[in-house]
Amino acid sequence: MVDLIQTVNERPGYTHSNEARFLFDALMAAPPVARSQFIKELSPADMRQVFAVAEREGGTPYVLWRDDPVGFVEDVLGENLWSTTRNLFNGLTTHKRVAVPSSFSTDKSHSASRATLWWPSVHPVGTALAVTLAPLWRQVERQLWPEIRKAHRRAGLPGDVDMTQMKMMSRTGVETVVAYGIAAAPHNEAAVQGIHIPNLLIIVDEAGGLAHNIGRNLRGLLTGPNSRLLAIGNPPTDDEGSWFEKLCEDDDSTKAINPVLVLPIPATSTPAFTGEKVGLCGSCGPEIDAHPITDHLVDPDWVREVREDYGEDSAYFQAKVLARFPRGAGDKAIPSAWVDNAVAQPEPEGTDYVRLCDLALPDDARDDRTWAVRPGSWVRLGVDVAADGGDEFVIARVVGDLATVEHVSAGLGNSNAVDVAGKVLVEIRKAELLAAALGTKAPVRVKVDGIGVGWGVAGILKKWADEGVHNAEIDAVVVSESTDRDDEHLPMKPANKRAEMWLNMRTLVQPNRQGDSALRLRIDRQTTAQLSVPGKHTNASGKTLIEAKAKIKAKGLKSPDRAEAILLAAYEPAPKKSKRKKATLITK
C-alpha cells in the first residue's frame, strides 16, 4: 500500500483516467468499511490510478482515509486494533471532543501516536496541524514521540519526524511543520495560545495531569469547524475535580453543541479479561518475534497485584484499574502521583555524575545499576526491623538524591537481634566502600527503627562501632517520640517522629514547577504502593498523625515496612537537646 502511494508521490504527472476518477468518487462516497474492503480488492495498477486522483483532488493520496482513522491504522500503517481502540478512533470523526479515561497499560500512547500521524497525512500539507500536549516535557519527548517516530519510519510515510515534530513537503516545495509536541505546565499558559489553522487536532496525553488553566485555554482553540480534541490518560489518583474529570463530566448526548464523547477503558474491558480475539502486534517491527496485541496490554496478574498492594477501595485501584475518578483521596500522607513521578525521574547526565555500575563495587557493578550519583554524596541507610520476626526486615539506602531498597527478608530468623545486626553490618560495609569510591568525607549514617528488636540491633551496631568493626554512625529512631523540632512555619506540624518522617518524604517527592522531585526513587512496585497507602489526619492539638501500621494491616494490606525503611534512610532526626539543670535560689 505505502509503496503504491510513494509511486504517486514520486510521479505527480501520472495519467488520471476517467475510470480512476470514477473509482475515486465512488470510494469517497462509500462508507469507510466498504471503502477499505474495496481498496483491498483493487489491482495495483488501479490503486495507483486512484491514489493519483486522490493526490490531485484531495491534496494527498491519504485523503481516502480522512474520515476513517481505523482504516488508516490498519491499511496504511499495517497494524491491528482491538474493539475499544477502534471506538476511540471512530469517535474522532463524529465528535469534536473525545475523552478517554483509561486503566494502566491500555495502548494509550499507541493510540495517541497513530492519531497524530493520521491527521496531517489525510489533509493537504499546510492546511492541518496535530499538536500533542502533556504536563511534563519528558512525557512528550520520551513517551509519545518515540512511538510516533517508530510508526512513521516503519510505515514509510512521507516527511520527517525528529524528537518532537513532524515535517512534510508542500506542493510548492516548502518544508512545513504538520505536527509537534509541547509541554503544558500549569504556569505556561502561552504554550496553547496562538494556534490557528483550518484543520486542528489537539491530543492531550497524560490528561489527568493537565492544569485547569491550560484546559480552559484549549477551548479557545476548538472554535474552528474542523477542530478536534482527544484527551487520554489515567484519572488522577489525588486530584479530585481535575480538568480531565470536568471534561468527562461534560458527557451529555442531549447537548446540541459539542458534546464530549467519553470512552472509559477499565482493565476489565481489555482482551485478556473479555476474551476478545485480537490479531498480532504490527508495531514492534520484524526484529521482534511475532506476538499478539495482548502482550502490550494489562493482564489479570497485574490487577491482582495492585489489589493486594493498594486495596480495592484505594484511589489507586479505582483510577489505574477501573479508570474511575476517585473520591476522598486527599487524606493520603503522600499522593501516589508524587511517588510515581519520583519513580519516573530521569537519570542526571554529565561529567558531574558517575554511574554506580561503573564503580566496580560488589553488587553495584550490576548491569542494571546505571543510576547516577554525584561524587562526594552522603550515603545513608534506613533499617526497619521486623517486630518479633513478623512482617519484613528491610534495609534501604539513600546516596545523595538516589533512594533504593538493598535488602528484604521475612521469617523467624529476623527475631534475633544479633543475626539482624549482622545483616545490617553487611550493608554498612558495602555503603562504606561506596562512600570511599565516591570520595565522601562524611561517615555513613544508619537510622534504625528503635522499637522492639530494633533497639537491641542499634545497641549491637553501636558497640561494634566502638570496637572498630565499622565506622558508621548509628542512630536509634523511636518513632513514637516527640520530634524535638518546633518550626512554626511548617504547614503541617508532625505529632511524633513517625509523622515527621512521612512529612519529610512528602516534601522530598513533591514535584516542583518543572515536575522534578528532590529524590529519585528506584524501588519495586510494593515499595511504591506502600509509600502511597497510609492516610494522615490531625489530632486535637492540630498536629499531623500518620495512619498506624496496625490499621493498614487490618484492611488486608501489607505493613509498609519497605516504605518506612526508605523514610528512615532519608530522615535526619533533630539533635537531642541537652538538659540543663534548673538554677536553685539559695537563701540564708
C-alpha positions, 0 to 999 in steps of 0.5 A: 500500500505505502509503496503504491502511494510513494509511486504517486508521490514520486510521479505527480504527472501520472495519467488520471483516467476517467475510470480512476476518477470514477473509482475515486468518487465512488470510494469517497462516497462509500462508507469507510468499511466498504471503502477499505474492503474495496481498496483491498480488492483493487489491482495495483495498477488501479490503486495507483490510478486512484491514489493519483486522483486522490493526490490531485483532488484531495491534496494527498493520496491519504485523503481516502482515509480522512474520515476513517482513522481505523482504516488508516491504522490498519491499511496504511500503517499495517497494524491491528486494533482491538474493539475499544481502540477502534471506538476511540478512533471512530469517535474522532470523526463524529465528535469534536471532543473525545475523552478517554479515561483509561486503566494502566497499560491500555495502548494509550500512547499507541493510540495517541501516536497513530492519531497524530500521524493520521491527521496531517497525512489525510489533509493537504500539507499546510492546511492541518496541524496535530499538536500533542500536549502533556504536563511534563516535557519528558512525557512528550519527548520520551513517551509519545514521540518515540512511538510516533517516530517508530510508526512513521519510519516503519510505515514509510510515510512521507516527511520527517519526524525528529524528537518532537515534530513532524515535517512534510513537503508542500506542493510548492516545495516548502518544508512545513511543520504538520505536527509537534509536541509541547509541554503544558505546565500549569504556569505556561499558559502561552504554550496553547495560545496562538494556534490557528489553522483550518484543520486542528487536532489537539491530543492531550496525553497524560490528561489527568495531569493537565492544569485547569488553566491550560484546559480552559485555554484549549477551548479557545482553540476548538472554535474552528469547524474542523477542530478536534480534541482527544484527551487520554490518560489515567484519572488522577489518583489525588486530584479530585475535580481535575480538568480531565474529570470536568471534561468527562463530566461534560458527557451529555448526548442531549447537548446540541453543541459539542458534546464530549464523547467519553470512552472509559477503558477499565482493565476489565474491558481489555482482551485478556479479561473479555476474551476478545480475539485480537490479531498480532502486534504490527508495531514492534517491527520484524526484529521482534518475534511475532506476538499478539496485541495482548502482550502490550496490554494489562493482564489479570496478574497485574490487577491482582497485584495492585489489589493486594498492594493498594486495596480495592477501595484505594484511589489507586485501584479505582483510577489505574484499574477501573479508570474511575475518578476517585473520591476522598483521596486527599487524606493520603500522607503522600499522593501516589502521583508524587511517588510515581513521578519520583519513580519516573525521574530521569537519570542526571547526565554529565561529567558531574555524575558517575554511574554506580555500575561503573564503580566496580563495587560488589553488587553495584557493578550490576548491569542494571545499576546505571543510576547516577550519583554525584561524587562526594554524596552522603550515603545513608541507610534506613533499617526497619526491623521486623517486630518479633520476626513478623512482617519484613526486615528491610534495609534501604539506602539513600546516596545523595538524591538516589533512594533504593531498597538493598535488602528484604527478608521475612521469617523467624530468623529476623527475631534475633537481634544479633543475626539482624545486626549482622545483616545490617553490618553487611550493608554498612560495609558495602555503603562504606566502600561506596562512600570511599569510591565516591570520595565522601568525607562524611561517615555513613549514617544508619537510622534504625527503627528503635522499637522492639528488636530494633533497639537491641540491633542499634545497641549491637551496631553501636558497640561494634562501632566502638570496637572498630568493626565499622565506622558508621554512625548509628542512630536509634529512631523511636518513632513514637517520640516527640520530634524535638523540632518546633518550626512554626512555619511548617504547614503541617506540624508532625505529632511524633517522629513517625509523622515527621518522617512521612512529612519529610518524604512528602516534601522530598517527592513533591514535584516542583514547577518543572515536575522534578522531585528532590529524590529519585526513587528506584524501588519495586512496585510494593515499595511504591504502593506502600509509600502511597497507602497510609492516610494522615489526619490531625489530632486535637492539638492540630498536629499531623498523625500518620495512619498506624501500621496496625490499621493498614494491616487490618484492611488486608494490606501489607505493613509498609515496612519497605516504605518506612525503611526508605523514610528512615534512610532519608530522615535526619532526626533533630539533635537531642537537646541537652538538659540543663539543670534548673538554677536553685535560689539559695537563701540564708 
